[in-house]
């Protein structure tokens, strides 16, 4: 079971950055600040507890299930208010006090950097994304803590009563259910939230690993794979407990034993999930590196960065600026529909805004950027010259009004306007994914495939007495698992080499050569756990190999098939569980909430009776949207708001084959 590292976050007071349009929203903002502070306090308690270390693996033993549940509940309480703030920014019920969004800072937990970097982005989207990921990872950690609290290999403890076994089995089911919930949140982030964010603000380059769809999908598949593993364990639990030989199970299988063919397909699905998650995680790391390279190559073209557009300054793409509460609306062509809008023109007059300074001072992170003219730039490069437009007057450039304090805080030189931060500087994380995650995915994929091969062998031997085919599958399983004690002709013929170690054994050996792995308690625990599991699996595989070899040599005399012949017969995987679709919570206030969305100012309604007829969609109060634009203001479509979609019966139905049959 994978234990996620949890982030920490900086302090934010929403009333310092947002101006409410009615008195009702003042208390709502204060409550949102309080709920966020609760989350921050819980995260700091885990990060800086005297009993914890810099290695997250200590948290598996230091913190109980109740500690993780506290964080889950805190996020569940905060998300309705956060969704409400997002919607109110969409409808101008909340207005930016400054010309940029507050800088939400979260510490990256998936970066390959030796110390988790703090990432600050001026975007309400980033705050929503971080809280959603926090909720999902906390659910996953809760499941991990539940499983870790169970007696090790309780299925093989003969002294346990039937009631005690049932309690343990129910805990496995609960943990798997939590993982399916976490997978649903990760999938929502990957398939819905991040694409919507990119649609509104343009392509996000560079970006922290957490903000990529690839990594979010990888985490969803990781949670599903862990849940599938627990489902298989629960399915086998009664059979292992009733087996006559619980230490080295072998032929013949009892009649009550689950179908070997089904077990093989379940393990194959687990393998595919782990493998796909690993590929997506590595793809996420590669896309970050390519994005950083593209940003550096486009330095003279003014792509995203401080000195370019501070990405995320507009939460909805509608409210761009407005110091002191003034609403400023963008032109009809939305930024969301054109990524190239980020490369806006530089005003030709100094009255509009100052161009980024060009001097010989030290560059951010010690790495200078050259524009097309070969000049050294401090911060982001100047934007290409063109005729100024109305929209560009409301965009902040990095060196306008200073902003060197951000460089000191993040250590990567974000350098925003008046303290604002864009997405520049996050490329300093290197774009890599933490080695513990990649190692967990790759090693568990190998282990799941070895288990699948063993059950395919048992299916061939027990159901069809095809011992030659069964021995071929067992050779494949030993080639995946084997160490120096399992070398022989069968392994050499299976993998086409005379190596003395299996793939998993070599992978575990490689973990000790990873940078910093000698001092990483997490890597050590991963190696020890997999070594123990692979030793048990290898012992079972050798037991079946000896039994089928004896039967084949004395009764059937079938030739042992080659690995190529049996690999062509491997079936597709089969899912035992599916993710639970995440439904955004109903906003605590504002559009989409159960109460009034905004007060109607009597003078505005009297001045323009048409305001009283403006609606916000079915199921909401038909209240007016007053504002600077008068009756011309059109509320955004309901689909652009969060938490307003109603789940249908079809959304709640299981979307996988064999739902409920195995678990």
C-alpha positions as CSV (number, residue, x, y, z in Angstrom):
1,X,0.0,0.0,0.0
2,X,1.4,3.4,-1.0
3,X,1.5,6.1,1.6
4,X,1.3,9.6,0.2
5,X,3.3,12.5,1.6
6,X,1.0,15.3,2.5
7,X,1.8,19.0,1.6
8,X,1.8,22.1,3.7
9,X,0.4,25.4,2.7
10,X,0.8,29.1,3.3
11,X,-1.7,31.4,5.1
12,X,-4.4,33.2,3.2
13,X,-7.1,35.6,4.5
14,X,-9.8,35.8,1.8
15,X,-11.2,39.1,3.0
16,X,-7.8,40.7,2.2
17,X,-8.1,39.9,-1.4
18,X,-11.8,39.7,-2.3
19,X,-14.5,42.4,-2.0
20,X,-18.0,41.0,-1.4
21,X,-20.9,42.5,-3.2
22,X,-23.2,42.0,-0.2
23,X,-23.0,41.9,3.6
24,X,-24.0,38.2,3.7
25,X,-20.7,37.3,2.0
26,X,-18.5,38.9,4.6
27,X,-19.2,36.2,7.2
28,X,-19.0,33.5,4.5
29,X,-15.4,34.7,3.6
30,X,-14.5,34.7,7.3
31,X,-15.8,31.1,7.7
32,X,-13.8,30.0,4.6
33,X,-10.6,31.5,6.0
34,X,-11.2,29.7,9.3
35,X,-11.8,26.3,7.6
36,X,-8.7,26.8,5.5
37,X,-6.7,27.6,8.7
38,X,-7.9,24.4,10.2
39,X,-6.5,22.4,7.3
40,X,-3.2,24.3,7.5
41,X,-2.9,23.6,11.2
42,X,-3.5,19.9,10.7
43,X,-0.9,19.7,7.9
44,X,1.7,21.5,9.9
45,X,1.0,19.2,12.9
46,X,1.9,16.2,10.7
47,X,4.9,17.9,9.0
48,X,6.5,19.3,12.2
49,X,5.4,16.7,14.8
50,X,8.2,15.8,17.2
51,X,7.5,12.1,16.5
52,X,7.9,12.5,12.7
53,X,10.9,12.9,10.5
54,X,11.5,14.2,7.0
55,X,10.7,10.8,5.7
56,X,7.0,10.3,5.2
57,X,7.2,6.5,5.9
58,X,7.4,7.3,9.6
59,X,3.8,8.6,9.4
60,X,2.6,5.1,8.7
61,X,3.4,4.1,12.3
62,X,3.2,7.5,14.0
63,X,-0.3,8.5,12.9
64,X,-3.4,6.5,13.3
65,X,-6.5,6.2,11.1
66,X,-8.2,8.9,13.1
67,X,-5.4,11.4,12.2
68,X,-5.9,10.9,8.5
69,X,-9.7,11.1,8.9
70,X,-9.4,14.5,10.5
71,X,-7.8,15.8,7.3
72,X,-10.5,14.2,5.2
73,X,-13.2,15.8,7.2
74,X,-11.4,19.2,7.2
75,X,-11.3,19.1,3.4
76,X,-14.9,18.1,3.1
77,X,-15.9,21.1,5.3
78,X,-13.7,23.5,3.3
79,X,-14.5,22.4,-0.2
80,X,-18.1,23.8,-0.3
81,X,-16.9,27.2,0.7
82,X,-14.0,27.1,-1.8
83,X,-16.4,26.1,-4.6
84,X,-18.7,28.9,-3.6
85,X,-15.8,31.4,-3.8
86,X,-15.0,30.2,-7.3
87,X,-18.6,30.6,-8.4
88,X,-18.9,34.0,-6.8
89,X,-15.8,35.1,-8.8
90,X,-17.5,33.8,-11.9
91,X,-20.6,35.9,-11.3
92,X,-18.9,39.0,-9.8
93,X,-20.5,38.5,-6.4
94,X,-16.8,38.6,-5.3
95,X,-14.5,41.1,-6.8
96,X,-10.7,41.2,-6.7
97,X,-9.4,44.0,-4.5
98,X,-6.1,44.1,-6.4
99,X,-5.2,43.5,-10.0
100,X,-4.2,39.9,-9.3
101,X,-5.4,36.9,-7.5
102,X,-3.9,36.0,-4.1
103,X,-0.9,33.7,-4.3
104,X,-1.9,30.3,-3.1
105,X,1.2,28.4,-2.0
106,X,1.4,24.6,-1.6
107,X,4.4,22.4,-1.1
108,X,4.9,19.9,-3.9
109,X,4.7,16.2,-2.8
110,X,5.5,14.5,-6.1
111,X,8.6,16.4,-7.1
112,X,11.9,14.5,-7.4
113,X,13.6,17.4,-5.6
114,X,15.4,16.3,-2.4
115,X,13.4,18.9,-0.5
116,X,9.8,19.4,-1.4
117,X,9.6,22.9,-3.1
118,X,6.9,25.4,-2.2
119,X,4.9,26.4,-5.3
120,X,2.9,29.7,-5.4
121,X,0.4,30.4,-8.1
122,X,-2.0,33.3,-8.4
123,X,-5.1,31.3,-9.2
124,X,-8.1,30.1,-7.4
125,X,-7.9,27.0,-9.7
126,X,-4.7,26.0,-8.1
127,X,-6.2,26.2,-4.6
128,X,-9.1,24.1,-5.7
129,X,-6.8,21.6,-7.3
130,X,-4.6,21.3,-4.3
131,X,-7.4,20.8,-1.9
132,X,-9.0,18.1,-4.1
133,X,-5.7,16.3,-4.3
134,X,-5.2,16.6,-0.5
135,X,-8.6,15.0,0.0
136,X,-7.8,12.1,-2.3
137,X,-4.4,11.5,-0.9
138,X,-5.8,11.6,2.7
139,X,-8.4,9.0,1.7
140,X,-5.7,6.8,0.3
141,X,-3.6,7.2,3.5
142,X,-6.6,6.4,5.6
143,X,-7.0,3.1,3.7
144,X,-3.3,2.4,4.1
145,X,-3.4,2.9,7.8
146,X,-6.4,0.6,8.1
147,X,-4.6,-2.2,6.3
148,X,-1.3,-1.6,8.2
149,X,-3.2,-2.0,11.5
150,X,-4.3,-5.5,10.6
151,X,-2.2,-8.5,11.8
152,X,0.4,-9.3,9.2
153,X,-0.9,-12.2,7.0
154,X,-3.8,-12.7,9.3
155,X,-5.3,-15.1,6.8
156,X,-2.6,-17.7,7.7
157,X,-3.1,-17.4,11.5
158,X,-4.9,-20.5,12.5
159,X,-5.8,-19.3,16.0
160,X,-8.1,-16.5,14.8
161,X,-11.8,-17.1,15.3
162,X,-14.3,-16.8,12.4
163,X,-15.6,-13.6,13.9
164,X,-12.1,-12.1,14.0
165,X,-11.5,-13.0,10.4
166,X,-14.8,-11.4,9.4
167,X,-13.8,-8.2,11.2
168,X,-10.5,-8.1,9.3
169,X,-12.2,-8.9,6.0
170,X,-14.6,-6.0,6.6
171,X,-11.7,-3.7,7.2
172,X,-10.2,-4.7,3.9
173,X,-13.5,-3.9,2.2
174,X,-13.6,-0.5,3.9
175,X,-10.1,0.3,2.8
176,X,-10.8,-0.7,-0.8
177,X,-13.9,1.5,-0.7
178,X,-11.8,4.5,0.4
179,X,-9.3,3.9,-2.4
180,X,-12.2,3.8,-4.9
181,X,-13.3,7.2,-3.6
182,X,-9.8,8.5,-3.9
183,X,-9.6,7.2,-7.5
184,X,-12.8,9.0,-8.3
185,X,-11.4,12.3,-7.1
186,X,-8.2,11.9,-9.0
187,X,-10.1,11.0,-12.1
188,X,-12.3,14.1,-11.7
189,X,-9.2,16.3,-11.4
190,X,-7.6,14.7,-14.5
191,X,-10.7,14.5,-16.8
192,X,-12.7,17.5,-15.7
193,X,-11.0,20.1,-13.5
194,X,-7.5,20.5,-15.1
195,X,-8.9,20.6,-18.7
196,X,-11.4,23.3,-17.6
197,X,-8.6,25.2,-16.0
198,X,-6.5,25.1,-19.2
199,X,-9.5,26.1,-21.2
200,X,-10.0,29.2,-19.1
201,X,-6.5,30.4,-18.7
202,X,-4.7,28.8,-21.6
203,X,-1.9,26.2,-21.6
204,X,-0.1,26.0,-18.3
205,X,3.7,25.9,-18.9
206,X,5.7,25.2,-16.9
207,X,3.7,23.6,-14.2
208,X,4.3,21.5,-11.0
209,X,3.7,17.8,-11.4
210,X,0.4,18.0,-9.4
211,X,-1.2,20.1,-12.1
212,X,-0.7,17.7,-15.0
213,X,-3.5,15.4,-16.2
214,X,-1.0,12.6,-16.6
215,X,0.0,12.5,-13.0
216,X,-3.6,12.8,-11.8
217,X,-4.6,9.9,-14.0
218,X,-1.6,7.9,-12.8
219,X,-2.7,8.5,-9.1
220,X,-6.2,7.4,-10.0
221,X,-4.9,4.1,-11.5
222,X,-2.6,3.7,-8.5
223,X,-5.6,3.9,-6.1
224,X,-7.6,1.5,-8.2
225,X,-4.7,-1.0,-8.4
226,X,-4.3,-0.9,-4.6
227,X,-8.0,-1.4,-4.2
228,X,-8.0,-4.3,-6.7
229,X,-5.2,-5.9,-4.6
230,X,-7.3,-5.7,-1.5
231,X,-10.3,-7.1,-3.3
232,X,-8.2,-10.1,-4.3
233,X,-6.9,-10.6,-0.8
234,X,-10.4,-10.5,0.6
235,X,-11.6,-13.0,-2.0
236,X,-8.8,-15.4,-1.1
237,X,-9.0,-15.0,2.6
238,X,-11.6,-17.7,3.3
239,X,-9.8,-20.2,1.1
240,X,-6.4,-19.6,2.7
241,X,-7.9,-19.9,6.2
242,X,-9.6,-23.2,5.4
243,X,-6.7,-24.6,3.4
244,X,-5.2,-27.8,4.8
245,X,-1.6,-26.5,4.1
246,X,-1.6,-22.7,4.8
247,X,2.1,-22.3,4.5
248,X,2.8,-23.8,1.1
249,X,-0.5,-24.2,-0.7
250,X,-0.5,-26.6,-3.7
251,X,-2.6,-29.1,-5.6
252,X,-5.3,-30.1,-5.5
253,X,-7.4,-27.0,-4.9
254,X,-10.5,-27.4,-2.7
255,X,-13.8,-27.2,-4.4
256,X,-14.7,-23.9,-2.5
257,X,-11.6,-22.2,-3.8
258,X,-12.2,-19.2,-6.1
259,X,-11.7,-19.9,-9.8
260,X,-8.0,-19.8,-10.7
261,X,-8.9,-18.3,-14.1
262,X,-10.8,-15.4,-12.4
263,X,-7.9,-14.8,-10.0
264,X,-5.5,-14.7,-12.9
265,X,-7.6,-12.1,-14.7
266,X,-7.9,-10.0,-11.6
267,X,-4.1,-10.0,-11.2
268,X,-3.7,-9.1,-14.8
269,X,-6.0,-6.1,-14.4
270,X,-3.9,-5.1,-11.4
271,X,-0.7,-5.4,-13.4
272,X,-2.2,-3.3,-16.2
273,X,-3.2,-0.6,-13.8
274,X,0.2,-0.4,-12.1
275,X,2.0,-0.4,-15.5
276,X,-0.3,2.3,-17.0
277,X,0.1,4.4,-13.8
278,X,3.9,4.2,-14.1
279,X,3.9,5.2,-17.8
280,X,1.6,8.1,-17.1
281,X,3.8,9.3,-14.2
282,X,6.9,9.2,-16.3
283,X,5.1,10.9,-19.1
284,X,4.1,13.7,-16.7
285,X,7.8,14.1,-15.8
286,X,8.8,14.2,-19.4
287,X,6.1,16.7,-20.3
288,X,7.3,19.0,-17.6
289,X,10.9,18.9,-18.9
290,X,9.7,19.5,-22.5
291,X,7.6,22.4,-21.3
292,X,10.5,24.0,-19.4
293,X,12.7,23.6,-22.5
294,X,10.0,25.1,-24.7
295,X,9.7,28.0,-22.3
296,X,13.4,28.7,-22.4
297,X,13.5,28.4,-26.2
298,X,10.6,30.9,-26.5
299,X,12.2,33.4,-24.1
300,X,12.2,36.1,-26.7
301,X,8.6,35.5,-27.5
302,X,7.2,36.3,-24.1
303,X,5.6,33.0,-23.1
304,X,4.3,32.5,-19.7
305,X,6.3,33.9,-16.8
306,X,6.7,36.9,-14.6
307,X,7.4,39.6,-17.1
308,X,4.7,38.0,-19.2
309,X,1.2,37.4,-18.2
310,X,0.8,36.2,-14.6
311,X,-1.1,33.0,-15.4
312,X,-4.2,32.6,-13.3
313,X,-4.7,36.3,-12.6
314,X,-8.3,35.8,-13.6
315,X,-10.2,32.9,-11.9
316,X,-13.0,32.9,-14.5
317,X,-11.4,34.8,-17.4
318,X,-14.0,37.5,-16.7
319,X,-12.7,39.6,-13.9
320,X,-9.2,40.8,-14.9
321,X,-8.4,43.6,-12.5
322,X,-10.1,46.4,-10.7
323,X,-8.2,48.0,-7.9
324,X,-10.4,49.0,-5.0
325,X,-13.3,46.8,-6.2
326,X,-13.7,48.2,-9.7
327,X,-15.0,45.6,-12.1
328,X,-13.0,45.3,-15.3
329,X,-14.4,43.1,-18.0
330,X,-12.5,41.5,-20.8
331,X,-13.4,41.9,-24.5
332,X,-15.7,39.5,-26.2
333,X,-12.9,37.1,-27.3
334,X,-12.2,35.1,-24.2
335,X,-8.7,34.2,-23.1
336,X,-9.9,30.6,-22.5
337,X,-10.4,30.0,-26.2
338,X,-6.9,30.9,-27.4
339,X,-3.7,30.0,-25.7
340,X,-1.9,32.5,-27.8
341,X,-3.7,35.2,-25.9
342,X,-1.0,34.7,-23.2
343,X,1.4,36.3,-25.6
344,X,-0.2,39.7,-25.5
345,X,1.3,42.9,-27.0
346,X,3.5,45.2,-25.0
347,X,2.1,48.8,-24.7
348,X,4.2,51.3,-26.5
349,X,3.8,54.0,-23.9
350,X,5.2,54.1,-20.4
351,X,1.8,55.2,-19.0
352,X,0.3,51.7,-19.6
353,X,2.9,49.6,-18.0
354,X,6.6,49.4,-17.7
355,X,8.6,46.9,-19.7
356,X,10.7,44.2,-18.0
357,X,14.0,45.7,-17.0
358,X,17.2,44.6,-18.8
359,X,20.3,44.8,-16.8
360,X,23.4,42.8,-15.9
361,X,22.3,41.7,-12.5
362,X,22.2,38.2,-11.3
363,X,19.6,36.0,-13.0
364,X,16.9,33.9,-11.4
365,X,18.4,30.6,-10.1
366,X,21.7,31.7,-11.6
367,X,20.5,30.8,-15.1
368,X,20.2,33.7,-17.5
369,X,17.7,33.8,-20.3
370,X,18.5,35.4,-23.6
371,X,16.0,37.0,-25.9
372,X,16.3,37.0,-29.7
373,X,18.6,39.9,-29.5
374,X,21.0,38.1,-27.2
375,X,20.3,40.4,-24.2
376,X,20.3,39.1,-20.7
377,X,16.9,39.4,-19.0
378,X,16.1,39.6,-15.3
379,X,12.8,37.8,-14.8
380,X,10.8,37.0,-17.9
381,X,11.6,38.3,-21.3
382,X,9.9,41.2,-23.0
383,X,6.8,40.5,-25.0
384,X,6.9,41.0,-28.8
385,X,6.1,44.5,-29.9
386,X,2.7,45.1,-31.5
387,X,-0.1,47.6,-31.2
388,X,-1.5,47.8,-27.7
389,X,-5.0,46.7,-27.0
390,X,-7.5,47.4,-24.3
391,X,-7.1,44.0,-22.7
392,X,-3.4,44.3,-22.3
393,X,-3.7,47.4,-20.1
394,X,-5.0,45.3,-17.2
395,X,-2.2,42.7,-17.3
396,X,0.6,42.9,-14.8
397,X,4.2,42.4,-15.8
398,X,6.8,41.0,-13.4
399,X,9.0,44.1,-12.9
400,X,6.2,46.7,-12.6
401,X,6.3,47.8,-9.1
402,X,9.0,45.5,-7.9
403,X,8.4,42.2,-6.3
404,X,11.7,40.8,-5.3
405,X,10.3,39.4,-2.0
406,X,8.8,36.4,-3.8
407,X,12.2,35.4,-5.0
408,X,13.4,35.1,-1.4
409,X,10.3,33.1,-0.3
410,X,10.3,30.5,-2.9
411,X,14.0,30.3,-3.6
412,X,13.2,30.1,-7.3
413,X,12.7,33.7,-8.2
414,X,9.0,34.0,-9.0
415,X,9.2,37.8,-9.0
416,X,5.6,38.9,-9.3
417,X,4.0,42.3,-9.4
418,X,3.6,43.7,-6.0
419,X,4.0,40.2,-4.6
420,X,2.0,38.4,-7.2
421,X,3.3,35.1,-8.5
422,X,2.7,33.5,-11.8
423,X,3.7,30.0,-12.9
424,X,7.3,31.0,-13.7
425,X,9.9,29.5,-11.5
426,X,8.2,26.2,-10.9
427,X,10.4,24.7,-13.6
428,X,13.0,24.7,-10.9
429,X,11.6,21.5,-9.6
430,X,13.1,19.8,-12.6
431,X,9.8,18.3,-13.7
432,X,10.8,14.9,-12.2
433,X,8.6,12.6,-10.2
434,X,9.6,11.2,-6.8
435,X,11.5,8.0,-7.2
436,X,9.5,6.3,-4.4
437,X,6.3,6.5,-6.4
438,X,7.9,5.3,-9.6
439,X,9.6,2.4,-7.8
440,X,6.3,1.4,-6.1
441,X,4.5,1.3,-9.4
442,X,7.2,-0.6,-11.3
443,X,7.9,-3.2,-8.6
444,X,4.2,-3.9,-7.9
445,X,3.5,-4.3,-11.6
446,X,6.1,-7.0,-11.8
447,X,4.7,-8.7,-8.7
448,X,1.1,-8.7,-10.0
449,X,2.1,-10.1,-13.3
450,X,4.0,-13.0,-11.6
451,X,0.9,-13.8,-9.6
452,X,-1.2,-13.8,-12.7
453,X,1.2,-16.3,-14.4
454,X,1.0,-18.6,-11.3
455,X,-2.8,-18.6,-11.4
456,X,-2.9,-19.2,-15.1
457,X,-0.6,-22.2,-14.5
458,X,-2.9,-23.5,-11.8
459,X,-5.9,-23.0,-14.1
460,X,-4.2,-25.0,-16.8
461,X,-3.2,-27.8,-14.4
462,X,-6.3,-28.1,-12.3
463,X,-9.0,-27.5,-14.9
464,X,-7.5,-29.2,-18.0
465,X,-4.5,-31.2,-16.7
466,X,-2.3,-29.4,-19.2
467,X,0.8,-29.7,-17.2
468,X,3.2,-28.7,-20.0
469,X,1.4,-25.4,-20.4
470,X,1.2,-25.0,-16.6
471,X,4.9,-25.5,-16.2
472,X,5.5,-22.8,-18.9
473,X,3.4,-20.3,-17.0
474,X,5.2,-21.2,-13.8
475,X,8.6,-20.7,-15.5
476,X,7.4,-17.2,-16.5
477,X,6.3,-16.5,-12.9
478,X,9.7,-17.6,-11.6
479,X,11.4,-15.4,-14.2
480,X,9.5,-12.5,-12.8
481,X,10.3,-13.2,-9.2
482,X,13.3,-15.4,-9.0
483,X,16.6,-14.8,-7.2
484,X,19.8,-16.7,-7.2
485,X,18.2,-19.7,-5.6
486,X,15.7,-20.1,-8.5
487,X,18.1,-20.3,-11.4
488,X,17.8,-23.3,-13.7
489,X,17.0,-24.4,-17.2
490,X,13.3,-23.6,-16.8
491,X,14.0,-19.9,-16.0
492,X,16.6,-19.6,-18.6
493,X,14.3,-20.9,-21.3
494,X,11.5,-18.8,-20.1
495,X,13.3,-15.4,-20.3
496,X,15.8,-16.3,-23.0
497,X,18.8,-15.7,-20.8
498,X,21.0,-17.5,-18.3
499,X,20.6,-14.9,-15.7
500,X,20.4,-16.0,-12.1
501,X,17.8,-13.4,-10.9
502,X,14.3,-12.5,-11.8
503,X,13.0,-9.1,-12.9
504,X,11.6,-8.2,-9.5
505,X,14.9,-9.3,-7.7
506,X,16.9,-7.1,-10.1
507,X,14.5,-4.2,-9.7
508,X,14.8,-4.4,-5.9
509,X,18.6,-4.5,-6.3
510,X,18.4,-1.4,-8.5
511,X,16.6,0.6,-5.8
512,X,19.7,0.7,-3.7
513,X,21.5,2.5,-6.4
514,X,18.9,5.4,-6.7
515,X,20.2,8.8,-5.6
516,X,19.6,9.2,-1.9
517,X,18.1,5.7,-1.6
518,X,20.7,4.7,1.0
519,X,19.3,7.3,3.3
520,X,15.7,6.9,2.3
521,X,13.7,4.9,4.9
522,X,10.8,4.8,2.5
523,X,12.9,3.0,-0.2
524,X,14.2,0.6,2.4
525,X,10.8,-0.3,3.6
526,X,9.5,-0.8,0.1
527,X,12.4,-3.2,-0.6
528,X,11.8,-5.1,2.6
529,X,8.1,-5.4,2.1
530,X,8.4,-6.7,-1.5
531,X,11.2,-9.0,-0.6
532,X,9.0,-10.6,2.0
533,X,6.0,-10.9,-0.3
534,X,8.1,-12.2,-3.3
535,X,9.7,-14.8,-1.0
536,X,6.3,-16.2,-0.1
537,X,5.1,-16.0,-3.7
538,X,8.2,-17.7,-5.0
539,X,7.9,-20.5,-2.4
540,X,4.3,-21.2,-3.5
541,X,5.4,-21.1,-7.2
542,X,8.2,-23.6,-6.6
543,X,5.8,-25.9,-4.7
544,X,3.4,-25.9,-7.7
545,X,6.3,-26.4,-10.0
546,X,7.6,-29.5,-8.2
547,X,4.1,-31.0,-8.0
548,X,3.3,-30.4,-11.7
549,X,6.7,-31.6,-12.8
550,X,6.2,-34.9,-11.0
551,X,2.7,-35.3,-12.5
552,X,3.9,-34.5,-16.0
553,X,7.0,-36.8,-15.8
554,X,5.0,-39.8,-14.5
555,X,1.5,-39.5,-16.0
556,X,0.9,-37.1,-18.9
557,X,4.4,-36.6,-20.5
558,X,3.4,-33.3,-22.2
559,X,6.1,-31.2,-23.7
560,X,6.7,-27.9,-21.8
561,X,5.6,-25.1,-24.0
562,X,7.8,-22.1,-24.8
563,X,7.2,-18.7,-23.3
564,X,6.1,-17.4,-26.7
565,X,3.4,-20.0,-27.1
566,X,1.8,-19.4,-23.7
567,X,2.1,-15.6,-23.8
568,X,-0.2,-15.6,-26.8
569,X,-2.8,-17.3,-24.6
570,X,-2.8,-14.7,-21.8
571,X,-6.3,-13.3,-21.4
572,X,-7.3,-9.8,-20.8
573,X,-7.6,-8.5,-17.2
574,X,-10.9,-8.1,-15.3
575,X,-11.8,-5.5,-12.8
576,X,-13.2,-6.4,-9.4
577,X,-13.9,-2.8,-8.4
578,X,-14.5,0.5,-10.1
579,X,-13.9,4.0,-9.1
580,X,-16.6,5.9,-7.3
581,X,-17.5,9.0,-9.3
582,X,-16.8,12.2,-7.5
583,X,-19.7,14.7,-7.3
584,X,-18.6,18.2,-6.4
585,X,-20.2,19.4,-3.2
586,X,-23.0,21.9,-3.2
587,X,-21.5,25.4,-2.7
588,X,-21.9,26.8,0.8
589,X,-23.1,30.1,-0.5
590,X,-23.6,32.1,-3.7
591,X,-24.6,30.6,-7.1
592,X,-25.6,26.9,-6.8
593,X,-26.1,27.0,-3.1
594,X,-29.4,26.2,-1.4
595,X,-29.8,29.8,-0.1
596,X,-30.0,33.2,-1.9
597,X,-27.2,33.8,-4.3
598,X,-27.0,37.6,-3.9
599,X,-29.0,40.4,-2.4
600,X,-31.0,42.7,-4.8
601,X,-30.2,46.3,-4.1
602,X,-33.5,48.1,-4.1
603,X,-32.2,51.1,-5.9
604,X,-30.7,49.0,-8.7
605,X,-33.9,47.0,-9.1
606,X,-36.0,50.2,-9.3
607,X,-33.7,51.8,-11.8
608,X,-33.8,48.8,-14.1
609,X,-36.8,46.4,-13.6
610,X,-35.1,44.0,-16.1
611,X,-32.7,43.0,-13.3
612,X,-35.4,41.4,-11.3
613,X,-36.0,38.9,-14.1
614,X,-32.5,37.7,-14.5
615,X,-32.1,34.1,-13.5
616,X,-29.4,31.7,-12.6
617,X,-30.8,28.4,-13.9
618,X,-33.2,25.8,-12.7
619,X,-33.3,25.0,-9.1
620,X,-31.8,28.3,-8.0
621,X,-33.4,31.4,-6.6
622,X,-34.4,33.8,-9.3
623,X,-32.4,36.7,-8.0
624,X,-30.8,39.6,-9.9
625,X,-27.2,40.0,-10.7
626,X,-26.6,43.7,-10.1
627,X,-23.4,45.2,-11.3
628,X,-21.5,47.8,-13.2
629,X,-22.9,46.6,-16.4
630,X,-26.5,47.0,-15.5
631,X,-29.1,44.8,-17.3
632,X,-26.5,43.9,-19.9
633,X,-24.8,41.6,-17.4
634,X,-25.5,38.0,-18.4
635,X,-24.8,35.4,-15.8
636,X,-22.5,32.6,-16.8
637,X,-24.0,29.3,-17.9
638,X,-24.6,26.9,-15.1
639,X,-22.1,24.4,-16.5
640,X,-19.3,27.0,-15.9
641,X,-20.0,27.0,-12.2
642,X,-18.8,24.2,-9.9
643,X,-21.0,22.1,-7.7
644,X,-24.1,22.9,-9.5
645,X,-24.4,19.7,-11.6
646,X,-26.8,17.1,-10.2
647,X,-25.7,13.5,-10.2
648,X,-28.0,11.2,-12.1
649,X,-28.8,7.6,-11.4
650,X,-26.6,6.5,-14.3
651,X,-23.6,8.3,-12.7
652,X,-24.0,6.3,-9.5
653,X,-24.2,2.9,-11.3
654,X,-21.1,0.8,-11.4
655,X,-19.4,1.1,-14.8
656,X,-17.4,-2.1,-14.8
657,X,-18.0,-5.8,-15.7
658,X,-19.0,-8.1,-12.9
659,X,-19.9,-5.4,-10.5
660,X,-20.3,-6.7,-7.0
661,X,-19.6,-10.3,-7.9
662,X,-16.2,-10.6,-6.3
663,X,-16.2,-8.1,-3.5
